Amino acid sequence: MGIIWTIIIGFVAGVIAKFIMPGDNEPSGFILTTILGIVGAFVATFLGQALGWYRPGEGAGLIGAVVGAIVVLFVYSMVAGRRRAL
């Protein structure tokens, strides 16, 4: 149930992160934004467990997932910005 919960939280986090961090280089598609949110939730879970904030098997909460999604969106915008500049 932990992975399913992380995916659900990541979906919500991706939508929230898109509203917090709008811009030209961010993904405009709903599916891509959702996928980046889910990736952000997994990143937040992995980093939280590595730093000892979460126990093994415990996922990131909504706030941690939103922060992870914002980080993933920021990295995506940096990569997409460089690709468009070339």
N, C-alpha and C positions, 0 to 999 in steps of 0.2 A: 504494500500500500504506500510505502515511502516514495517510490519513484512516481507513482501516479499523482500523489499529493504535490510533489515538486513540479510536475508538469502543469498541474492546475494553477499553482501559485505563480509559476513562470509565465503562464498565459496572462494572468491578471497583471503581473509585474511588467510585462512587455507593453501592455496597453497604457499603464500608468506612466512608464518611462517615456513613451512616445509623447504623451501630453506634457511631461516635465521638460523634455529636451527636443522640441521640434526644430526642424531645419531642412535645408535643401539636400544635404548629403545623406540624411537618414533614410531608411527604407520606407517607401510610401505604401507598399502593399501590406495588407492586414496579415497575411500569412507569414511574410518575412519578418514583420515586427513581432509576431507571436513566437516565431522560432528563435529570434534573438532574445526575447524575454525568457524563454525556456532555457536557452544556453546560459543566460545571466543567472538564473536560479541555480543551475547546476554549478556554475563557477562560484557563486556565493556559498553554496553548500560545501563544495570541496575546500575552498579557502577557510571557511569557518571551522571545518573539522581539522584542517591542518594546523590552524592557530589555536585550537583547543576551545573555541567558542561553542561548538556543538559536539555532542557525543557521537560516536560511530552509529550510523543508522538514523541520526536525527538530521532533518533538513533545515534549510534556512527558512526563516519566517518571511512574511510579506515585505517588511522593510529591508531585510538583507537581500531578498530577491530583486527588489526595485533598484537597490544600489548596484547589484551585480548587472542588472539589465542596462542601467545607465552607463556603466563602465563598458559593457559590450557594444552599446550603441555609439559611444564615444570612439572606441577603437574602429568600429565599422565606418564611422564618418571620416576618420583619418585615412583609412585605406581607400575608401571611395573617393575622397578628395584628391588623393595622389593619382589615382587611376584616371580621373577626369582631367587632371592637369597635364597628363602626358599626351 
